Amino acid sequence: MRYKLSAPATLHTTIQLPASKSISNRALILHALAQGHIAPSNLSDCDDTRVMIKALDGNPGHIDILAAGTAMRFLTAYLSVTPGTRIITGTERMQQRPIRILVDALRELGAQIEYAGKEGFPPLRITGTELTGEEISLAGNVSSQYISALLMIGPILKNGLRLNLTGEIISRPYINLTLQLMKEFGADAAWSSESSITVRPGKYRDIPFTVESDWSGASYWYQIAALSPEAKIELLPRSYQGDSRGAEIFAKLGVHTTYTDQGVILTKMGTPVTCLKEDLVDIPDLAQTFVVTCCLMNIPFRFTGLQSLKIKETDRIQALITELNKLGYVVKDSILIWNGERCEPASHPVIATYEDHRMAMAFAPAILRTPSIRIADPQVVSKSYPGYWEDLKQVGFGIEIEE
């Protein structure tokens, strides 16, 4: 199945953003570690959160997290400290995504984890036990999900945890988000230096917790505002997540953000920059949005800090290069550079999504600048933003189903 899209003439709308997948999945792990009875509210209804809920419900012996990378990493650590033996697996692509760094770190703390298939990759056989290790070191440029997975089990460890990060620390905002949520659930966890985090042993509290909205989902509405000739979009409710730095970058692309008590209002105003150079190390999930937007606005760019993109739902760097070529843009290099070079576009481009929700959502707004575009396998948005297509229809985008 694929969607054929058409663009609205004007954009004046209010959008209720979906609940945050990142916060939902962290809150579910913390709630489980607290052995809580007060379930978190306003949980995301996306695929990744659904598989997390299912995995934590009833302690199943075989857990299939499908394509949910966050769930794979968080549950690997959680199962290591929870009684019982389980197999955790996922889709074919998930079984190609490396997990050795996290497994080695957990083993160093005393975890009993075996590879049930290919060495270094899921599926895993995990036997929960008391972890007596208390100090480990990791490279700071590994996925923040590895770091967050370790931090969240820290209070459960007999002696707590001291985590030392070496070299450049990427995605610090996501680490800080994890620490903030841990503290809300009663943990004593904080940076003890620029590169070390100390988590003291203790117990999590069972607390009422409401998940806030997803700011990475807001990025697609910023993109729509940037690509529209004229737009005014109100996003509700307001968020303080790390991805809100995207608003600063979109300001350079001519989208002004007005903050209100309820949310933010996006308006198209000002003159965009003539070239954009950004280090996206702290917001890698927005890379696809900015790459597509800049190409369509004819703004050359150079984006760095994209080390984690190759091990996401797909190799996002290669996927961007391939799909933008269909639209007539020649993007190069592993750090993603476009110097304005063009090629002959496809007459009726069909954008492949590679089982990657962010490919679908980053390319759909291209219809505002490309008159004939189709999105293949559009259902992939259910991984993080199930209501995305309905929200587009609500504001006037046309969506025609093609088999």
Secondary structure, DSSP 8 states (H G I E B T S, - for coil): -EEEEE--S-EEEEEE--B-HHHHHHHHHHHHHTT-SS--BS---SHHHHHHHHHHSS--SEEE-TT-HHHHHHHHHHHHTSSEEEEEE--TTGGGS--HHHHHHHHHHT-EEEESSSTTSS-EEEEE------EEEEETTS-HHHHHHHHHHGGGSTT-EEEEEES----HHHHHHHHHHHHHTT--EEESSSSEEEE-S--------B--B-HHHHHHHHHHHHHSSSEEEEEES---SGGGGHHHHHHTTTEEEEE-SS-EEEEE-S---SSEEEE-TT-GGGHHHHHHHHHHTT--EEEE--GGGGGSSS-HHHHHHHHHHHTTB--BTTTTEE-S-B----SS-EE--TT-HHHHHHHGGGGGT-SS-EEESGGGGGGT-TTHHHHHHHTT-EEEEE-
